[in-house]
Amino acid sequence: MVNPRPAHSEPRAALRSPRHVAAVLIPIAIFVISALGIAALTDVPVASDVERGQGVSRAAIAIRDDVIPFQKFGTRIFTEPLLERGYDEVHYFTERAWGQQHGPFVDALRGALSRHSRVDVFLLAHSNSYLSWVQEIEPDLRARIRLVYNTGCQDARQSQGWIEAGADTYVGHPGLSASPVFYFYFLRRWARGQPLEVARAASNARMRILLDRIAPLSMGVLDAEVIFKDSEAMHFGREELDIAAP
């Protein structure tokens, strides 16, 4: 997911013209909306295999960054019901501006870590620095973080930081990614109990098929091969894991 906040105040020469910006962004918008729409219609049913109890309690924390209202609404109505299927406690945050949910997010995560054996974190945001927020929490509590999934572009590079902070497993994307497409496939599988590596591999494969089908709608702006290389979700840390695992 591309971060809409520029890294510096000087405009890039290639994006100075509003017409050029529109020429780039409109095909991308068409691409993402079309991909998610087709994914919703064509993905296979996923059976639920989640067992509660067995001495393991689990919570999920998710945060959506400040994007247009349509994206905020769509992300929430897709994410919350799936998380509530598989977790004993769920917290979902939506930012109205960067950092606006800093305190509530940290407080909720700290509380969940103190109450549950394992907590999973879903960062549904453009390139981000939520790791610095989590590092405010005591190390012994952070050790209960099990899975961190990050949709942010180029945020696979945060893997070492998250593992060192205490997370068992980190999943992220290496480049300017079509992560919403992967996430649609992945969360459905993970929340219904598929092992992480099975869910990740299947979601990457379905994303690749969809990219090949949808890229022509971008009018030549987007290349499916390049997008997939940047978007393919990478897995770091603990290998054997599913939503019911301790």
VMD Tcl script that draws the C-alpha trace (Angstrom):
set ca {
  {0.00 0.00 0.00}
  {1.46 3.32 -0.98}
  {1.89 5.93 1.75}
  {0.02 9.14 0.78}
  {2.19 11.21 3.10}
  {5.27 12.39 1.17}
  {8.67 11.86 2.74}
  {9.65 15.46 1.99}
  {7.95 18.67 0.99}
  {9.50 19.10 -2.46}
  {7.24 17.77 -5.24}
  {8.72 15.11 -7.43}
  {9.20 16.33 -10.96}
  {7.30 13.41 -12.45}
  {4.20 14.21 -10.38}
  {3.99 17.98 -10.75}
  {1.17 17.89 -13.29}
  {-2.34 17.14 -11.92}
  {-3.07 15.44 -15.21}
  {-0.09 13.15 -14.72}
  {-1.17 12.35 -11.17}
  {-4.64 11.45 -12.40}
  {-3.18 9.33 -15.19}
  {-1.27 7.28 -12.60}
  {-3.79 7.11 -9.76}
  {-6.97 6.41 -11.70}
  {-5.69 3.14 -13.23}
  {-4.36 2.07 -9.84}
  {-7.75 2.75 -8.24}
  {-9.50 0.82 -11.00}
  {-7.03 -2.01 -10.56}
  {-7.49 -2.37 -6.80}
  {-11.29 -2.01 -6.83}
  {-11.63 -4.46 -9.71}
  {-9.27 -6.94 -8.08}
  {-11.11 -6.94 -4.77}
  {-14.48 -7.19 -6.50}
  {-13.42 -10.18 -8.56}
  {-11.72 -11.75 -5.56}
  {-14.94 -11.52 -3.58}
  {-16.84 -13.25 -6.37}
  {-14.32 -15.94 -7.26}
  {-12.55 -17.02 -4.06}
  {-13.30 -20.52 -2.91}
  {-15.26 -21.19 0.31}
  {-13.01 -21.69 3.33}
  {-14.22 -24.03 6.05}
  {-13.74 -23.03 9.67}
  {-11.52 -25.23 11.81}
  {-11.02 -23.04 14.89}
  {-11.29 -24.53 18.37}
  {-11.57 -22.35 21.45}
  {-10.45 -23.20 24.94}
  {-7.71 -25.78 25.54}
  {-6.11 -23.40 28.03}
  {-5.14 -20.85 25.38}
  {-6.80 -17.45 25.16}
  {-6.10 -15.13 22.27}
  {-6.82 -11.56 21.28}
  {-6.45 -9.50 18.12}
  {-5.62 -5.82 17.69}
  {-6.14 -4.14 14.32}
  {-5.55 -0.57 13.20}
  {-6.55 1.16 9.95}
  {-4.66 4.32 9.01}
  {-6.21 7.60 7.85}
  {-7.54 6.96 4.34}
  {-10.73 7.89 2.50}
  {-14.00 6.96 4.30}
  {-14.87 4.27 1.75}
  {-11.61 2.43 2.48}
  {-12.06 2.77 6.22}
  {-15.60 1.41 6.03}
  {-14.70 -1.45 3.71}
  {-11.70 -2.54 5.76}
  {-13.68 -2.57 8.98}
  {-16.74 -4.49 7.76}
  {-14.47 -7.11 6.22}
  {-12.01 -7.42 9.11}
  {-14.02 -7.25 12.34}
  {-16.41 -10.17 11.72}
  {-13.56 -12.46 10.72}
  {-11.48 -11.55 13.77}
  {-14.47 -12.03 16.05}
  {-14.88 -15.57 14.72}
  {-11.47 -16.65 15.92}
  {-10.48 -14.51 18.90}
  {-11.67 -14.16 22.46}
  {-11.11 -10.38 22.43}
  {-10.90 -7.98 19.49}
  {-9.94 -4.30 19.33}
  {-10.25 -2.37 16.08}
  {-8.97 1.19 15.65}
  {-9.40 3.66 12.80}
  {-7.25 6.76 12.68}
  {-8.62 10.16 11.67}
  {-5.07 11.53 11.47}
  {-1.65 9.95 11.88}
  {-1.01 9.26 15.57}
  {-4.54 10.08 16.67}
  {-5.06 6.55 18.05}
  {-1.57 6.23 19.55}
  {-2.59 6.20 23.20}
  {-5.74 4.06 22.85}
  {-3.93 1.54 20.64}
  {-1.03 1.10 23.08}
  {-3.37 0.88 26.07}
  {-5.57 -1.74 24.37}
  {-2.59 -3.80 23.27}
  {-1.01 -3.66 26.73}
  {-4.31 -4.72 28.31}
  {-4.82 -7.58 25.86}
  {-1.27 -8.81 26.42}
  {-1.86 -8.84 30.17}
  {-5.08 -10.86 29.82}
  {-4.31 -13.36 27.06}
  {-1.72 -16.00 26.29}
  {-1.26 -14.83 22.71}
  {-2.11 -11.61 20.87}
  {-2.02 -11.05 17.11}
  {-1.57 -7.59 15.58}
  {-2.93 -6.50 12.19}
  {-1.52 -3.26 10.77}
  {-3.91 -2.32 7.96}
  {-2.02 0.73 6.85}
  {0.30 2.25 4.31}
  {4.03 2.22 5.09}
  {4.03 2.79 8.82}
  {6.00 3.03 12.05}
  {3.62 1.37 14.54}
  {6.57 -0.66 15.78}
  {7.72 2.39 17.74}
  {4.35 2.47 19.54}
  {4.57 -1.19 20.50}
  {8.09 -0.74 21.83}
  {6.60 1.44 24.57}
  {5.10 -1.70 26.13}
  {7.03 -3.71 28.69}
  {9.24 -6.43 27.13}
  {7.72 -9.27 29.17}
  {4.28 -8.41 27.79}
  {5.55 -7.92 24.24}
  {6.80 -11.51 24.36}
  {3.14 -12.59 24.12}
  {2.76 -11.08 20.64}
  {2.36 -14.06 18.36}
  {1.67 -12.81 14.82}
  {2.12 -9.38 13.25}
  {0.69 -8.87 9.76}
  {1.52 -5.57 8.07}
  {-0.03 -4.41 4.77}
  {2.41 -1.49 4.46}
  {4.45 -1.12 1.29}
  {8.11 -2.08 1.80}
  {7.39 -2.97 5.43}
  {8.80 -6.48 5.14}
  {11.99 -4.66 6.12}
  {10.55 -4.25 9.63}
  {10.74 -7.98 10.27}
  {13.86 -7.93 12.42}
  {12.55 -5.06 14.52}
  {9.29 -6.85 15.24}
  {10.98 -10.15 16.05}
  {13.41 -8.37 18.39}
  {10.46 -6.57 20.00}
  {8.98 -9.93 20.96}
  {6.75 -11.10 18.09}
  {6.92 -14.80 17.22}
  {6.07 -14.28 13.55}
  {5.96 -11.37 11.12}
  {4.34 -11.24 7.68}
  {4.90 -8.26 5.38}
  {5.32 -7.11 1.79}
  {8.64 -6.18 0.15}
  {7.69 -3.40 -2.28}
  {4.95 -1.07 -3.52}
  {2.37 -3.77 -3.09}
  {-1.18 -4.72 -3.91}
  {-1.48 -5.89 -0.31}
  {-5.28 -5.39 -0.07}
  {-5.68 -8.22 -2.58}
  {-3.45 -10.57 -0.56}
  {-5.14 -9.52 2.69}
  {-8.60 -10.38 1.36}
  {-7.52 -13.94 0.69}
  {-5.25 -14.29 3.72}
  {-7.51 -13.14 6.55}
  {-10.35 -15.42 5.41}
  {-8.01 -18.39 5.61}
  {-6.15 -17.45 8.77}
  {-9.32 -16.62 10.75}
  {-10.83 -19.96 9.82}
  {-7.89 -21.94 11.15}
  {-5.59 -22.66 8.21}
  {-1.89 -22.95 9.13}
  {-0.01 -19.73 8.44}
  {2.19 -21.12 5.68}
  {-0.78 -22.76 3.95}
  {-2.79 -19.53 4.14}
  {0.13 -17.40 2.99}
  {1.02 -19.64 0.06}
  {-2.58 -19.99 -1.09}
  {-3.19 -16.25 -0.79}
  {-0.04 -15.39 -2.73}
  {-1.05 -17.86 -5.45}
  {-4.56 -16.47 -5.76}
  {-3.23 -12.93 -5.79}
  {-0.91 -13.84 -8.66}
  {-3.76 -15.30 -10.71}
  {-5.88 -12.23 -10.08}
  {-3.08 -9.81 -10.97}
  {-2.63 -11.57 -14.30}
  {-6.34 -11.15 -15.02}
  {-6.76 -7.59 -13.84}
  {-3.55 -5.85 -14.95}
  {-4.88 -5.19 -18.50}
  {-7.50 -2.87 -16.98}
  {-4.70 -0.49 -15.99}
  {-4.25 0.54 -19.63}
  {-0.63 -0.52 -19.64}
  {0.39 1.40 -16.50}
  {0.76 -1.68 -14.31}
  {2.76 -4.85 -14.96}
  {1.43 -7.97 -13.21}
  {4.90 -9.52 -12.89}
  {6.36 -6.43 -11.23}
  {3.36 -5.98 -8.96}
  {3.49 -9.59 -7.79}
  {7.22 -9.40 -7.07}
  {6.59 -6.34 -4.89}
  {3.42 -7.75 -3.35}
  {4.27 -11.37 -2.52}
  {3.88 -11.68 1.25}
  {7.00 -12.78 3.11}
  {7.10 -14.74 6.38}
  {9.69 -14.29 9.13}
  {10.09 -16.05 12.47}
  {8.13 -18.99 13.82}
  {7.27 -21.45 11.07}
  {4.44 -23.65 12.38}
  {1.52 -21.52 13.47}
  {-2.25 -21.25 13.18}
  {-4.85 -19.15 14.94}
  {-5.48 -21.82 17.59}
  {-1.81 -22.50 18.35}
  {-0.35 -21.59 21.77}
}
mol new
graphics top color blue
foreach p $ca { graphics top sphere $p radius 0.5 }
foreach p [lrange $ca 0 end-1] q [lrange $ca 1 end] { graphics top cylinder $p $q radius 0.2 }
display resetview
